[in-house]
Amino acid sequence: MVTLIDNTRPRHPEKANRPDTPVLRKPDWIRVKAPVSKEYEATRSVVREHGLNTVCEEAGCPNIGECWTQRHATMMIMGAICTRACSFCNVATGKPLPLAVNEPENVAAAVEKLGLKHVVVTSVDRDDLDDGGAAHFAAVIRAIRARRPATTIEVLTPDFLRKPGALEIVVEARPDVFNHNIETVPGLYLEIRPGARYFHSLRLLQRVKEIDPTMFTKSGIMVGLGETREEVLQVMDDMRSADVDFLTIGQYLQPTRKHAEVKTFVTPDEFKAFETTALAKGFLIVSSSPLTRSSYHADEDFARMKAARLEASRGV
């Protein structure tokens, strides 16, 4: 089984020297209930039984109570230690452990036990691997297909920066949705996502469509980091130029005082305005709300996306 991260050690030693940043009080529309349901505990039990990591826990997702109550968990493969230190992210950074060869089968077994109709598989960045973990993604996809042929699979991948051929390995494994998050506007990359390159991420998404025009593509950004509305609209245009089908927009929430600060809490009305504009720009579907995250309601959104493509093909 995959070794679970030791939560007794410092989670962010690489961020220890960063100055503390202010923490804004959350508005009422951000508040969520603590996870207390028996269904939540059942999902947690399955995850623990198979020795898996989830982005729900490692990234401190505010929707974990709702999603796990519905037996939805986003699997995070290749360990719980990332090779990058993005200033927004709550996943630990350091030297990762070797890949667990039995992880694909463990993920597939958990998907089967949870009875998932749609599963999201993501990972930490693994810049230490020659292919960035692409072959491991493909192995997980194949293992899920073998156990649950009817389950649809969504991958949320790293950018595979400087990993020639890695993207092609994942696309050739035929996930139903290929997701890679842009995360923020290009002007904030040096501060928020220093190890990544904005136009590389755009090109990655565009390349997916070149390899397989039928594959759904998806990307998301956070707001509240100091970006302007005009910058967000430009990101939308850039994504549409890359033929991205599905856009997610959510409020950035600061994990600790050592992470990037929240500059503003975007109101629900502003999120609704982003959604209206994005749909007008041609996205098949848009999820834009304070608590939107990449895999939030992913199963329902996949059904909506298929229906939207069918309507578009009929000229409805």
N, C-alpha and C positions, 0 to 999 in steps of 0.2 A: 504493500500500500504506500501511497505518497506520504511522506513525513509531514505532519502538520507543523505550521510555524509556531515557534515557542513564544507565546504572548507575554512571558515574564521578562524577556530581554527588551532593551530599548528599541522601539519600532523604527525610529528615524535617527540613527547616530549620524548620518550624513547631513542632517538638517540641524544638528545641535548648535552649530555656530551661527545660524541665521538669527538675526534680531527678531524679537517678538513683534508681532503685528497686531493692530487693534482687532477686536472681535465685536462686530455689531450685534445688537440684540435682534433676534429673529422676529419678523412680523407674524401676526396670527395665521396668515395663509401658508406658512412654512411648517407649522407645528404638526407632528404626527404622533399617533398613539404608540406606546411601548408594545412590543410583541409579547403576547401572553396566551395565545390560543393553543389548544391541543394539536391542531393541524400544524402550527408553527413548530412545535416540539417534534412532531412526527417527521417533518422535512429535515429538521436539524439532525435527527437520529439517523436518517438515511445517509446524509452527507458524512457524518462522523463514521458510520459503519464502513463506508468505502474509502475512508481516508482522503477525502477530497477537500480542496480549497474552493471557496466561492468568492466572487468579486463582491457579492452582497455583504459579506463580513469584512473582507480585507480592505475594501474601499469605504466602509462605513456608510453604506447606502441607507437613506432615510426611509426607503420603501420596503425594507426587509420584512417587517411585520406583515404587511398586506400581501406581499408576493409569496412568502413562505407559508402563510395561512392557506393560500391557493395552490400550494405544492409546486411553486415555480422557483427554481434556483438557477442562477447563472454560474456555470462551471468555469473555474479559473484553472487552466492547465499549466504545466511546466513549473510548478512550485509557487511559492508566495513571496519570493524575493526577486525584485526587479533590478535590471542592470542600469536603469536610468533614475534620475531624481527630479522629476517634474515637481514644480513648486505647488501644484494644486492637488497632488495625489497622496492618498493615505496609505498606499501599499509600500511596504518596507523596501529599502534599497540596499544592495550589497552584492556579495558573490553568491550566485545561485548554486543549488545542489545539482548533481547530475540528473538527467531526465529519468523518470521512473518508467521502465519498459512496460509495466502492467497497468499504467494509468489509463490508456484508451479503453481497456476492458472494464476497469473500475467505473469510469464515467458512463459507459454503456449500460452497465449493470444498475447504476443509480437511476439513469433515465428510465430504464425498464421498471424498476421498483416504484418510482414516482408516477409512472403511467403518463409521462409527458407526451403531448401531441406536438409540441414545438419546444425546442431546446436552444438556448444560447450558450455558445462556448467561446470564452475569451482567454486571454493569457497575460502574463507579465511580459515585458520586453526581455528578450534573450539575445542581446548583442554578442554574447560569448559563443553562440552556436554558429556554425558556418552557414546554415540556412535560416537562422533566426527562429527555428522551431517549426518551420513550414511542414516538414515531413511528419512531425508529431501531430500537428493539426489534422493532416490528411489521415493519419492512423486513427485518430479519435472519430472522425467523420465515418470512416469505414466500419469501425467497431459498432457505432450506434446504428448504422444501416443494417448490419448483420442481425442485431437483436431486435430492433424496432424499425422495420422497413417503412412504416407509414408515418413515422415521426419526421417532421420537417426540422431542418438544421440551419441555424443562423450562427455565423462565426463573426466575432469582433476581434480583428487581428491587430498586431503591431504594424508599424510602417515598413518593416523589412528593409530598412535603410542600409544600403551598401551590401545587399544580399541578392546578387543576380540569380534569377530563376526561382526564387522562393515564392513569389506571388503565384506563378504558374502552377506550382505544386499544389497549392491550396485550391485554386480555381478548378483544376483538373479533378479534384476529389468531389466536386459537384455539391457544395453546400447550396441550400435554397436561397439564402441571403448572405451577401458579403458586406460586412460593416467595418468601416474604419473611421474613427472619429478625427475630425479636424481639430476639435477641442476649443479653439479660440481664434480670434482675428490675427492676421499675419503680423501686425504691429506689436503684438504682445508675446510673440513666440520666444524671443530671447529671454524674457522674464518668466514665462509660464511653462514653456515646453522647449527648453534650450537644446535638448538632444535631438530634436526633430527639425524637419524642414517643411514649411507650408506647401510649397509647390510640388515637392516630392509626394506628399500625402494626396494632393489633388490628382497627380499623375497616376498614383496607385489605383485610385477609384476609377479613373478613366480607362486604365489598362484592363481592369476586370471586364468592362463592357466590350473592349476590343477582342478579348479572348472568347467571351461568351455573352453575346448581346441579350440573351434571354434571362440571365441571372439578375436578380434584384440587388441593387446596391443601396447602401444606407450610410449616413454620416450624421454627426451631431456636434453641437457646440454648447459651451457654457456661457452664460451672460452674468453680468454683475462684477466683472473683473476690471472694469474701467474702459471697455470698448464703447464706441459711439454707435448710434443706430445706423448711420451711413456705412460704417465698417461691417456691421452685421449683414446689411443688404448686399454689400459687395461680395461677402462670403457666399451668400445664397446664389448670386449670379455665377460665381466661380464653380460652385457645385453643379449648377445646372449645365454649365459648359462641359463638365465632366460626366454629364448624363446620370447624375445621382437621382434615384427614385424617391427616397424617403429621408426626410430631414427631422432631426430631433433637436429641440432647444430647451435647456433647463437652467435653473438657477444654480450658480456655483455656491457651495457651502464650504466654509473654511474648516478643515479637520482639526487643526491645532493652531496655537499662536505662532508656530514656526513655519506655517504654510502661508501662501499668498493670501492677502486680506480681501475680504468682500468690500468692494467699493460702493456698491448699491444693491438694494433688493428691488428687482424688477417686479412691477405689479402684475396681477393676473390680466388686467386690461391690456397692458403692453405686450404680454405674451400672446394674447388673442390677436392683437394687431400684427405681430410677427407671423402668426399662422396664416392669417388672411393674405398677407403680402406674399408669403412663400407659395401658397397654393396658386396665386395669380401668376407666379413666375414659372409654374409648370411641374412642380413636384407632384408625384402621384398622391402621397399623403404626407401630412405634417403632424408631429406631436410637439406642442409648445405649451408648457406650463411650468410653474415653479418647481414641481417635483418630478418633471420628466427626466428620465434617465434612459440610456441606450436600450436596455432590455426591459424597461417598464412596460407591461402589457404587450410584450413582443408577440405573443401568440395571437391576440386579437388584432394587432396591427398588421401581422402577416396576412390574415384573412382579408382585411380591408385593402391591403396593397394589391392582392390578386384580383379582388373585385374591381378596383380602380383601373387596373391595366385592362381588364376585360371590357369595361365600359369605354375606355379610351379607344380600344381597337374597333369597337362597334360605332364609334363616333357619337356616343351618347353625351 
